[in-house]
Amino acid sequence: MGEGTAGGGGAPPTIDTSVSHVARIWNYWLGGKDNYPVDREVGEQILGILPEVAVLARASRALLVRAVTHLAGEAGVRQFLDIGTGLPTQDNTHEVAQRVAPESRVVYVDNDPLVLAHARALLVGSPEGETDYVDADVRDPARVLREASRTLDLDRPVALMLMGIMEFVTDDGQARAVVRELMDALPSGSYLMMYDGTNVVHRERSDAVARQWNASGSTPLVLRSPEQIAGFFDGLELLEPGVVSLTRWRPEPGTGDGPEVDAFCGLGRKP
């Protein structure tokens, strides 16, 4: 989970440790060490309102593993564009994809300076494949595509991964336009895998978390309904089971569904 601001260039990253940031808060919830006191403070405030957020964080990582395994395996995708990747953790997209198909190419896009500082960790992939990192903003899809095309062949199918990123593009029209521009640039046989936060499971407490988050100085977010999330898949073939809570999307056999979390996801194929 992450979000971007158009950056790049040769300047060294500047990390503001006085303001919380989504990538670092998420890292804290996942048990990582790449965070600062301000991130832990906001993270704890949110956990105090909705302890289930920690379950959501783990569920999002498990979802990524299941989705990428399906895409690289059964769907035969060999190229991944992961926007809002956040800080490196276990089972990053390139690790999952290249376990299934070592020749897979993966481009990560994020803008957080701490993520940029850790980019070298992301760039270690299989010798047969290729992994790259782009410092850019999801709100600038033309730049994202231009930079990604250095590593990915945009004439061949690409899996676009938007895992908890579009909720930070708070204007619905702009968010839909961004996703449409990205998918329009990809050929038939490409996929969109995405999730965003909702308030249909925990309702008032999820709304309270959103208010706390937006008051913390972090990048503002918006919660969307499952119907709004489904709208991002307009023009695509939405695969079973449709738009569902993260834990309900193709759970591993024998593991059960697990509790629903307030984030809904879907996988769509471009015809």
Steps between C-alpha positions, in 0.01 A plus 500: 500500500644831404443814306703719271597854429676575176863501598814352364807680381840468651439669836546279807175412675397719793312315773275712721484317833258752651207398279354150482495320167282219376786272389667523840176456698419195290850371566439541874172305483680220317760481775778673305770733632504762224289757684535793739334600829243716321400201284468273802296762684247535217502123448417440865227767497334323208539157658331643808196585289503190280734218610390307191723727291790270588300208357434706187872571457584131513203412278620745234840334483342154482272625221798626302663157525185321381435747217855509365528121526183467289611764249850358450370143507159424357465833315853485356584867560871582489489877560382687811457871567460544877407859589512607865723211597601640839799376696660164425366218714455126460348368178540809285345481153825413323579223749158338458493538120855377449445198722233394252666632183863610547492701176231735634564874474378726781497879525423659837370856524495706819608844617580470868864603563551211742375258235741661254783454751412128515458464123815292463339231712213485251735475203636159596305258284565178314780500240248398232258783577527873554393730783499879496382788716334824385469808722172647376142589588200288406327830417745538211423184300681628190825521696440162664449335162795677342736395778359147523545446125877494552456158662158378386386432144165680496402312184481182706258430788572672830340449841430841651508477881325781692500359851356758738623798299198653328336586833760779519363652178198638678316642197301215344512646151875546511552152644290338227681703232841392632409131493341535157812669357725231642285214370446667160877487449515125563411237238229236495572226751621745765354495851400747770535380859398757759353557842393804699370569848128488576268558798249221445639253755577712806307810388527772769840378620640497147365851447669604827830352377472701178438819699795427729723424201403818317561706814847350556678688223535188286388508138117522514299197400140423412303183570304366202205264481540157338283635216741790445795261501319281246473808277876495445452173311256645244595365156692209649400138553463478878617157614334291769419560781452862395558792738525359853678557830871414477465184705218377274702516178602143417620398849749216515326160515452380855566840659139618522386846407626680809330815630388758246714814497405851392678488167352356180685373196453360154689366200401597146633396158516735204323331206 
